Amino acid sequence: MAKATVVKKNTSGTIAQNKRARHDYFIEEKFEAGLSLQGWEVKSLRAGRMSLTESYITFKNGEAFLFGAQIQPLLSASTHVVPEATRTRKLLLNRKEIAKLLGAVNQKGYSCVPLVCYWKGPLAKLEIALVKGKQLHDKRATEKDRDWQRDKARLMHK
């Protein structure tokens, strides 16, 4: 008998995080968006095989798209579907939310990046944010503040 392949299931609600976004940008405002996915992508997400690093949101014809996110296909994927790991995926947002995001990106110099992908019931959701880039001195100040908060908590705990 052949051994069955064991797939690790993601037990928490979080599928993937973009930790680099929190380091490289000031987060101004957050939005929740749905993802338009294919069947093999949902199975891969359940196994936790997604990466959001180097991904961003683009706007075209009044619609929002997730560009650069990788969803690695499972080895047991269907043979009649050709999985593409980095395809552009449509985001499901309200018209008002898209207009707000598009206006900020085009006029105010903001960028739009994904922060976290997570499960909300049976649906895969993406938390996206309007962000402004940090300079090197801003990154150093943020790291210094984080270290101070950690040291302060350590001192207060004793």
C-alpha positions in Angstrom: 0.0 0.0 0.0 1.2 3.5 -0.8 1.4 6.1 1.9 -1.0 8.9 1.8 0.5 12.4 1.5 -0.1 14.3 4.7 -0.9 18.0 4.1 -0.5 20.3 7.1 -3.7 22.3 7.7 -3.5 25.9 8.9 -5.3 25.8 12.3 -5.4 29.5 12.9 -7.4 32.0 10.8 -4.3 33.6 9.3 -3.1 32.2 6.0 -0.2 34.6 5.2 1.3 37.9 6.4 3.3 40.6 4.7 5.7 41.5 7.5 7.8 43.5 5.2 5.0 46.0 4.5 4.8 46.9 8.2 8.6 47.5 8.2 8.8 49.5 4.9 5.6 51.6 5.1 3.5 53.8 7.3 0.0 52.3 7.3 -2.6 55.0 7.0 -5.9 53.1 6.4 -7.0 49.4 6.2 -9.7 47.7 4.1 -11.0 44.2 3.9 -11.3 42.7 0.4 -12.5 39.4 -0.9 -10.4 37.3 -3.3 -11.6 35.8 -6.5 -9.9 32.3 -6.5 -9.9 29.1 -8.5 -10.5 25.7 -6.8 -6.9 24.6 -6.6 -5.9 28.0 -5.1 -8.4 27.5 -2.2 -7.0 24.0 -1.5 -3.5 25.5 -1.4 -4.6 28.3 0.9 -6.1 25.7 3.3 -2.6 24.1 3.4 -1.1 27.6 4.1 0.9 27.8 0.8 0.7 31.5 0.1 3.3 34.3 0.1 2.4 38.0 0.1 5.9 39.4 0.1 6.7 41.6 -3.0 3.0 41.8 -3.8 0.9 44.9 -4.4 -2.5 46.1 -5.5 -3.1 47.6 -9.0 -6.2 49.3 -10.4 -7.5 48.9 -14.0 -10.8 49.8 -15.4 -12.3 50.6 -12.0 -11.3 47.2 -10.6 -8.6 46.2 -8.1 -6.2 43.4 -8.7 -3.7 41.6 -6.5 -0.4 41.4 -8.3 2.7 39.3 -7.4 1.2 37.1 -4.6 2.3 33.5 -4.9 0.0 30.6 -4.2 2.0 27.4 -4.6 -0.1 24.5 -6.0 -0.3 21.3 -4.2 1.3 18.2 -5.7 -2.1 16.5 -5.8 -3.6 19.3 -8.0 -5.9 18.3 -10.8 -4.3 17.2 -14.1 -6.7 19.1 -16.3 -5.9 22.5 -14.7 -2.6 24.2 -15.3 -1.8 26.1 -12.1 -0.1 29.4 -12.4 1.4 30.4 -9.0 1.7 34.2 -9.6 -1.3 35.0 -11.6 -3.1 38.3 -11.1 -6.2 37.8 -8.9 -9.2 40.1 -8.8 -10.1 41.7 -5.5 -13.8 42.1 -4.4 -14.4 45.6 -3.1 -17.3 48.0 -3.0 -17.3 50.8 -5.6 -16.9 53.4 -2.9 -13.9 51.6 -1.5 -12.3 51.3 -4.9 -12.9 55.0 -5.6 -11.3 56.0 -2.3 -8.3 53.8 -2.8 -7.9 54.8 -6.4 -8.1 58.5 -5.5 -5.5 58.2 -2.8 -3.1 56.3 -5.0 -3.4 58.6 -8.0 -3.6 62.0 -6.2 -2.0 61.8 -2.8 1.0 59.6 -3.6 -0.1 56.6 -1.5 0.5 53.0 -2.4 -1.8 50.0 -1.8 -0.3 46.8 -0.4 -1.8 43.6 1.1 -1.1 43.0 4.8 -2.7 39.8 5.8 -4.7 37.0 4.1 -7.0 35.1 6.5 -10.2 33.0 6.7 -13.5 34.6 7.6 -15.8 31.7 7.8 -15.4 29.7 4.6 -14.2 32.8 2.7 -10.6 33.9 2.1 -10.2 37.6 2.8 -7.3 40.0 2.3 -6.6 43.0 4.5 -5.2 45.7 2.3 -3.9 49.1 3.3 -3.1 52.6 2.0 0.5 53.2 2.8 3.3 55.8 2.5 6.9 54.8 2.2 9.3 55.1 5.1 12.8 56.6 4.7 15.8 55.0 6.3 15.7 57.3 9.3 12.0 56.5 9.9 12.8 52.8 9.9 15.6 53.3 12.5 13.3 55.4 14.7 10.6 52.7 14.5 13.1 50.0 15.4 14.4 52.1 18.3 10.9 52.7 19.7 10.1 48.9 19.4 13.3 48.0 21.3 12.5 50.6 24.0 9.0 49.2 24.4 10.4 45.7 24.8 13.0 46.8 27.3 10.4 48.8 29.3 8.0 45.8 29.4 10.9 43.7 30.6 11.8 46.1 33.4 8.2 46.5 34.5 7.8 42.7 34.6 10.6 42.3 37.2 
